[in-house]
């Protein structure tokens, strides 16, 4: 699970535009990266002051699949975009 708070403006786009772009790019990864069992991306709808802007929940076949995902060039390409447009990031990787 990953949570992001995005910058109000970055890369010439608004927070909302960047959230949509990240969502589209992340949602394309299951067809490109083997071992992704499930991947959901959601933008905050309440816009509460304590809310995070974007959430990724991903499930993988196993820990090795997670590592392959993290090292995959397509994931790294999306991650580079996220780094440029985010203010904060929180991550929890756990086993079910």
N, C-alpha and C positions, 0 to 999 in steps of 0.2 A: 504494500500500500504506500502510495506517495501522495503527499499534499503539497500544493504550491500556492503561494501568494504572489501575484504578478504585479509588475510595475504598471502604473496608470497608463504610461506611454512608453513604447520601446520599439525599435526597428521601424519607426514611422507608422506604427499601428496602435490602436487603443488596446486596453486590457481585454475587452470583449473579443476583439478581432484576433488577438494572439491566442486566447483560450480556444477559440474555434479552430484556428490553424493547428494548434497542438493536438486537439482532440482528433481531427481528421488524420493527422500523420500517425498518431499512436494507434488509432483504430485500424490502420492499414498493416500494422506489424504482424498480426497473426497469420496472414497469408504469405509473409516474407521470412519469418523467423520460426524454425521448427521448435516444437516443445511448449509453445504457448497453448495452454488448455482453455483459458478464458481471459479476456481483457475488456474491462469496462472503464470508460472515462466519463466523468460528469462535472459540469460546472455548477457552482453554487447558485441556488435559486432565491435564497432569502436575503442575501447581501447584508447580513448582520455584521456589525463591526468586528466580531470575534471569528467570523467565518473565514475559511480558506477559499480561494477562488476556483481551484481545480483539483480533482481527485482522480487518481489512477488506482484501480484494483486489478491485479493480474494474478492468475494462477498458472503454474507451470507443472509439467509432468514430474519433475524432480529438481533437486538442487542444482544438478549439472545443467538442466535446461535453463534455469535462471541465470547461471553463469554465462552460458552461450548467448542468451538474450542480451545481457549486459555488455558483452564483447562484440556483438553483431554490428556491422557497419551501419545498417539502417537504424538501429536503436541509437547508436552514437550520433548519427546525423540529427535525429529528433532531439536528443539530449543537448546537443550544442545550441539549438534554437532555444530550448527551455532555459538554459543557463543565461542566455542573453536577455531574456524577457522576465525573469523571475526576481522577486525580492527575497523570498524565503522558501525553504524546502524542508519537509519532514518526511521521514521514511521509516517504515517498519517492515522487515522481512521475517516471516514466521512460517513454521511448518504446521500443517493441519493433520 
